[in-house]
Amino acid sequence: MQLVCRKSDGLVKYAFKDSEVIRWEKGILSFPVKALDIKENDYEILVCEKLPDIFTGNLYNFVNGAFEIANQEMYNDLLFQSEKEKLITEIKLRYNNLATAPVLIESENLTFNGGDASASAINSSISMDEMQGLTETKIWDVSNVVHTFSIDVAKGIAFQIANKYRETMYEKQNKLTEINNCVTIDELELLAETLK
């Protein structure tokens, strides 16, 4: 990576890929970005192998080949937002998987595909059979084995699958609300421990 650093203290203003060509025009940085305040007399191009996980301009000094935090308050804010986004992504993934997990219908001792799509498919099948005047319908379990149920029993199965999905989505939204209500990194870390 190529770093545009202030000569006086090593403050990193920009970082560009090695493949990018940095150009100065009339002593002012003109490409890949045009920055009238970045003058060639005051700045230099240094090289690093990789950027820190959290990076933005004006956050670090680059001194003797190492990054040093130049703005602790900015760093803390960015760290907090980064950790919050990671936790949100983790919760979304976890609950999206839970929402579509197989559902055991204890009354039938059978397991069916979970999720709103599964419940909708069963309800659609029920509706079609009811329109034909049938009193029974067929549902495939999670092992793709077909079973015949009365319309009322099939409706109960679809309801349990849909209800499990709804409860999981409600729980997910509550967790996301808790995360978004955190205002400090300490609150976020404490919450993250309870969500493991």
Secondary structure, DSSP 8 states (H G I E B T S, - for coil): -EEEEETTT-BEEEEE-TTS--EEETTEEEESS-EEEEETTTEEEEE-S---SS--TTSEEEETTEEEES-HHHHHHHHHHHHHHHHHHHHHHHHHHHHTS-EEETTTTEEE--SHHHHHHHHHHHHHHHHTT-SEEEEE-TTS-EEEEEHHHHHHHHHHHHHHHHHHHHHHHHHHHHHHH--SHHHHHHHHHHT-
